[in-house]
Amino acid sequence: MRTGYQAARQPDQRRWPFVGATPLLAAALALWLSSPAGIRSEPAPAETPRALQESGDLQALVIAYKGTLPDHDSHAFVEPEPGEAVRFLAATTTALGGDLDDAASRFDTFGTPCGQCWGLYVLIRSVTARDVAVEAPHPLFDALAPEMAIDAYLRMDAREFSMAGTHRYANGPDSPVSDMARNPNSVFQKMHEALTGPDTQVFQYHGFNLRNHPGYPNVVLSNGGSTPHAELYQLKAAIEARGETVGIFDGQSWAELGATINPQGRYTRSIGGRFFHMENEFAIRSDPARRAAMVDAALEALFSFSLDAPPATVGQRAVACLACGRGPD
């Protein structure tokens, strides 16, 4: 199981990857390590002066990054101009192509000390990774959802991990602008569209509280539409086998958590992909064993993964990591 990363970033960002004076942080080419030992940095070769090689625990990075995100009513999120989204995607393409210095130069053009707070993106370049995207659009509002999401990303051997860059209501109460599960014009959405296709399975992790939804099951699954795809029922059975109550939105049941206006779900359905919108009650999210069981269920039901099989030996894996917004100091 992958637990670490090794990343290239700009040389003035000394303590953590994705941190430093630049607003939108350098695209990073990385190598996964099976047994990372903390964070360490080495200067890049002279011919690539913009890069700094780093390694460490990716899960720890994501959680630390989450702890720095602007909170509700901070008005930190900046809506991208159409041209900015295009340039961001072009820089992403450059990073995935392996030209990190060019990608870093492109990201440098965006802006302010906080950046635009557009999110954190981890993209694996390995051809053997599963065509799976894992997303956490509400990293602060849905407590502990990012912990579930990054665990799923690593254990599913997914190609893409995306986490929003602010509280969903950073730009005000019920703001659809800073809510990545509402805003169809965000970089988060444009990255989703650029990096997913008809064969992609998208796992989006959310949370709710039974106090606010009395009578609901512990887990509500949906693809955002009134016709659930068959894999949702497979996942439901696997979760129920682990002792949780599960409901599936079918246009009527559990409609409060149906994700009907989620732009990532709408896009994924429109191209024939599989969207798994997963609402997990707080008691699941706050229990590490129950969180892990949710990922176990997906691995067993959807990827024919034997949980009794010994873990594979992890070699070097090429990964591109992109970040914008604040990061751990």
C-alpha positions in Angstrom: 0.0 0.0 0.0 1.4 3.4 -0.9 1.9 5.7 2.1 4.5 8.1 1.1 5.5 10.5 -1.6 8.6 12.1 -3.0 8.0 15.4 -4.7 9.8 18.1 -6.7 9.0 21.7 -5.8 10.5 25.2 -5.9 13.7 25.7 -3.9 12.4 28.5 -1.7 9.8 26.1 -0.2 12.0 24.4 2.3 10.0 22.8 5.1 7.1 21.0 3.4 6.1 20.4 -0.2 3.4 22.8 -1.5 4.5 25.5 0.9 6.3 28.8 0.4 6.1 32.3 -1.1 4.6 31.3 -4.4 0.8 31.5 -4.6 0.2 28.6 -6.8 2.7 26.0 -6.0 4.9 24.1 -8.4 3.7 21.0 -10.2 5.6 18.1 -8.7 6.9 14.8 -10.1 7.0 12.2 -7.3 8.1 8.7 -6.4 6.1 6.7 -4.0 8.2 5.1 -1.2 7.0 2.1 0.7 8.6 3.1 4.0 9.0 6.9 4.2 10.9 8.3 7.2 9.5 11.8 7.8 10.1 14.7 5.5 13.5 15.3 3.9 14.7 17.6 1.2 17.6 17.5 -1.3 18.5 20.2 -3.8 17.7 19.3 -7.4 20.4 19.0 -10.0 21.9 22.2 -11.2 20.2 21.8 -14.6 16.8 22.0 -13.0 17.2 24.9 -10.6 13.4 25.3 -10.0 13.0 21.8 -8.5 13.6 20.5 -5.0 13.2 16.8 -4.3 11.2 15.9 -1.2 9.7 12.8 0.4 7.4 12.0 3.3 4.0 10.8 4.3 1.3 11.9 1.9 -1.6 11.3 4.3 0.1 13.6 6.9 0.7 16.2 4.2 -3.0 16.2 3.2 -4.2 16.5 6.8 -1.7 19.2 7.6 -2.7 21.1 4.5 -6.4 20.8 5.5 -5.6 22.4 8.8 -4.5 25.6 7.1 -7.5 26.1 4.8 -9.5 29.4 5.1 -12.6 28.9 7.1 -16.2 30.0 6.6 -16.8 33.8 6.0 -13.1 34.3 5.2 -13.9 35.3 1.6 -10.6 33.8 0.5 -11.9 31.8 -2.4 -11.4 33.6 -5.8 -13.6 32.6 -8.7 -11.4 31.9 -11.7 -11.7 33.8 -14.9 -12.3 31.6 -17.9 -8.8 32.2 -19.2 -7.3 31.3 -15.8 -9.0 27.9 -15.7 -7.6 27.2 -19.2 -4.1 28.2 -18.1 -4.3 26.1 -15.0 -5.3 23.0 -17.0 -2.5 23.7 -19.5 0.0 23.8 -16.6 -1.5 20.5 -15.3 -1.1 18.9 -18.7 2.5 20.1 -18.8 3.2 18.6 -15.3 1.7 15.3 -16.3 3.9 15.3 -19.4 6.9 15.5 -17.1 8.2 19.1 -17.7 8.0 20.3 -14.2 10.0 23.5 -14.6 7.7 24.7 -17.4 4.7 23.7 -15.3 6.1 25.6 -12.3 6.6 28.7 -14.4 3.0 28.5 -15.6 1.7 28.2 -12.0 3.8 31.1 -10.9 1.7 33.5 -13.0 -1.5 33.2 -10.9 -1.0 35.5 -8.1 -1.3 36.4 -4.4 0.3 35.1 -1.2 -2.7 32.8 -0.5 -3.1 31.9 -4.1 -6.6 31.6 -5.3 -7.5 28.8 -2.8 -8.5 26.5 -5.7 -7.5 23.2 -4.0 -5.0 20.5 -3.6 -4.5 17.9 -6.5 -2.4 14.7 -6.5 -2.1 13.0 -9.8 -0.3 9.7 -10.4 1.3 9.2 -13.8 1.7 5.4 -13.5 0.0 3.5 -16.3 -0.9 0.8 -13.9 -3.0 3.0 -11.6 -6.8 2.4 -11.6 -9.0 4.8 -13.6 -10.4 6.2 -10.3 -10.8 9.8 -9.0 -11.2 10.4 -5.3 -12.6 13.8 -4.2 -13.2 15.7 -1.0 -15.1 18.9 -1.9 -15.9 19.9 1.7 -12.7 19.3 3.7 -13.8 21.5 6.6 -17.6 21.3 6.6 -17.6 17.5 6.4 -15.3 16.7 9.3 -12.9 13.8 8.7 -14.1 13.3 5.1 -10.6 14.2 3.8 -9.1 11.5 6.0 -11.5 8.9 4.4 -10.7 10.3 0.9 -6.9 10.2 1.1 -7.0 6.7 2.6 -9.3 5.6 -0.3 -7.0 7.2 -2.9 -4.0 5.3 -1.6 -5.6 2.0 -1.1 -7.6 2.1 -4.4 -4.4 2.9 -6.3 -6.4 5.8 -7.8 -5.1 8.2 -10.5 -6.4 11.4 -9.0 -7.0 13.0 -5.5 -8.7 16.4 -5.3 -9.5 18.4 -2.2 -11.1 21.8 -2.1 -9.1 24.8 -1.0 -11.4 26.5 1.5 -14.5 25.9 3.7 -17.6 25.4 1.5 -19.0 28.7 2.9 -15.7 30.6 2.8 -17.5 33.3 0.7 -20.5 33.5 3.0 -23.4 31.4 4.3 -24.7 29.0 1.7 -22.4 30.5 -0.9 -22.5 28.4 -4.1 -19.2 30.1 -5.3 -16.9 28.6 -2.7 -18.8 25.3 -2.5 -17.0 22.9 -4.9 -20.1 20.6 -5.0 -22.2 23.5 -6.3 -19.9 25.7 -8.4 -19.8 24.5 -12.1 -17.1 27.1 -13.0 -14.5 26.2 -10.4 -11.0 24.9 -11.1 -12.0 21.9 -9.0 -14.8 21.2 -11.6 -12.6 21.9 -14.6 -9.9 19.5 -13.3 -12.7 16.9 -12.8 -13.8 17.3 -16.4 -10.2 17.2 -17.8 -9.1 14.2 -15.8 -12.1 11.9 -15.9 -13.6 9.9 -18.8 -16.4 7.4 -19.5 -14.5 4.6 -17.8 -13.6 6.6 -14.7 -15.1 5.7 -11.4 -15.4 8.8 -9.2 -15.6 8.5 -5.4 -16.7 11.6 -3.6 -16.6 11.6 0.2 -19.1 13.7 2.2 -20.5 13.7 5.7 -23.7 14.3 7.6 -25.1 14.1 11.1 -28.1 12.0 12.0 -29.3 14.7 14.3 -30.0 16.8 11.2 -31.5 13.9 9.2 -33.5 11.8 11.6 -34.5 8.4 10.3 -31.8 8.2 7.7 -29.4 5.3 7.5 -25.7 5.6 8.5 -24.6 5.8 4.8 -26.4 7.3 1.8 -25.2 6.5 -1.7 -26.1 8.3 -4.8 -24.9 9.1 -8.4 -26.9 12.3 -8.2 -29.6 11.0 -10.6 -32.9 9.2 -10.3 -31.5 6.0 -11.8 -28.7 4.5 -9.6 -26.1 2.5 -11.5 -25.6 -1.2 -10.6 -22.3 -0.6 -8.8 -24.0 1.5 -6.1 -26.0 -1.6 -5.2 -22.8 -3.7 -5.1 -21.2 -1.2 -2.8 -24.4 -1.0 -0.6 -24.3 -4.8 -0.1 -20.6 -4.7 0.9 -21.1 -1.9 3.4 -24.1 -3.6 4.9 -22.0 -6.7 5.3 -19.8 -4.6 7.6 -22.7 -3.7 9.9 -23.8 -0.3 8.6 -27.3 0.7 7.5 -27.3 2.0 3.9 -29.7 3.8 1.6 -29.5 4.6 -2.1 -31.1 7.8 -3.5 -33.4 6.8 -6.4 -35.1 10.0 -7.1 -37.3 9.8 -4.0 -35.7 8.0 -1.0 -33.2 9.9 1.1 -33.6 13.0 -1.2 -32.0 15.4 1.2 -28.6 13.8 0.5 -29.2 13.0 -3.2 -26.6 15.3 -4.7 -28.9 16.2 -7.5 -27.1 19.6 -8.3 -23.6 18.3 -7.8 -21.7 19.4 -10.9 -19.1 16.6 -10.8 -22.0 14.1 -10.6 -23.8 15.8 -13.5 -20.7 15.8 -15.7 -19.8 12.2 -14.9 -23.3 10.9 -15.7 -23.3 12.9 -18.9 -20.3 11.1 -20.2 -21.4 7.6 -19.0 -19.0 7.4 -16.0 -19.7 6.0 -12.6 -20.2 8.6 -9.8 -20.3 7.4 -6.2 -21.5 10.2 -3.9 -21.0 8.9 -0.4 -22.6 10.5 2.6 -21.2 9.0 5.9 -22.7 9.8 9.3 -20.3 11.4 11.8 -20.0 8.3 13.9 -18.4 6.5 11.0 -16.1 9.3 10.1 -14.9 9.7 13.7 -14.1 6.0 14.1 -10.9 5.0 12.2 -11.9 1.3 12.0 -15.3 2.2 10.6 -13.7 4.7 8.1 -11.4 2.0 7.0 -14.3 -0.5 6.6 -15.9 1.9 4.1 -12.8 1.7 1.9 -12.6 -2.1 2.4 -16.2 -2.4 1.1 -15.3 -0.4 -2.1 -12.2 -2.5 -2.7 -14.0 -5.8 -2.2 -17.2 -4.9 -4.1 -15.9 -2.9 -7.0 -12.3 -4.0 -7.6 -12.4 -7.8 -6.7 -9.8 -7.0 -4.1 -9.1 -9.8 -1.6 -8.6 -8.2 1.8 -6.9 -11.4 3.0 -4.2 -11.1 0.3 -0.8 -10.0 1.5 0.0 -6.4 0.5 2.0 -6.0 -2.7 5.5 -4.7 -2.5 5.5 -1.1 -3.4 8.1 0.1 -5.8 8.7 3.6 -7.2 5.6 5.2 -8.6 5.7 8.4 -10.7 3.2 11.0 -9.5 2.4 14.6 -10.3 1.2 16.7 -7.4 -0.4 20.1 -7.8 -1.4 22.5 -5.1 -2.8 26.0 -4.7 -3.9 28.0 -1.8 -2.3 27.9 1.7 -0.2 25.0 2.9 1.4 23.9 6.2 4.1 26.3 7.5 
